[in-house]
Amino acid sequence: MDALSNNLKAGVIRLTSAAATASAVFVLALSGSFFGSAAHASEGRFIPSVAVSPPPSGARQLCRQYSWACSTKASVAMSTQQEMLIIQRINRRVNASTRSVTDQSQYRTAERWALPTSRGGDCEDFALLKKRDLIRAGVDPSKLLIATVLDTRRNSHAVLVYRSAAGDLVLDNLTNKIKPWSSTRYLFLRMQNPQKPSGWVGVYGRS
């Protein structure tokens, strides 16, 4: 009888232990699912990088021409709120003060990345001017990334991306409204590498 009792007790202990293990596994699985979903949601706020990419043809000499365009060193520290006020102000100012002129009309070439002239500039030139002026205003240059896209009509276009803590925001010469990248309806193709802006990454992100 004692032997039988001992065997029964051992069996109960094994079953209890197995149930506890199963419960722990179930909880961990749920946790993994939750955190995986949270990570996915977080990633969705930022333009996903796919692979290293060559720069756009007009940007091959960008770092040599404008060293600040590939800088990563912040000059001052400021709050997110301060940065956003500066970004909104400079985005509106550049859009209002710069005329849209094609490279073909201005330089007799299909594509040339440069700061706008007195005549104006095209979309890449707007993005460069915004980036330069924002860096001069103290915004961390590592948060300012030029990206190439296809616009809503699937024409080639370029924008400046501000990598905020809450996600990637787009500064566009076609609108004064600063939007999350996922709200632009653009097809994102290439972007300056967030870790090393002198290089480029393929992003292929559809908003």
Buried (B, 14 or more C-beta within 10 A) or exposed (E): EEEEEEEEEEEEEEEEEEEEEEEEEEEEEEEEEEEEEEEEEEEBBBBEBEEEBEBBEBBEEBBEBBEBBBBEEBEEEBEEEBBBEBBBEBBBBBBEEBEBBBBEEBBEEEBBBBBBEEEBBBBBBBBBBBBBBBBEBBBBBBBBBBBBBBBEEEEEBBBBBBBBEEBBBBBBBBEBEBBBBBEBEBBBBBBBBBEEBBBBBBBBBEB
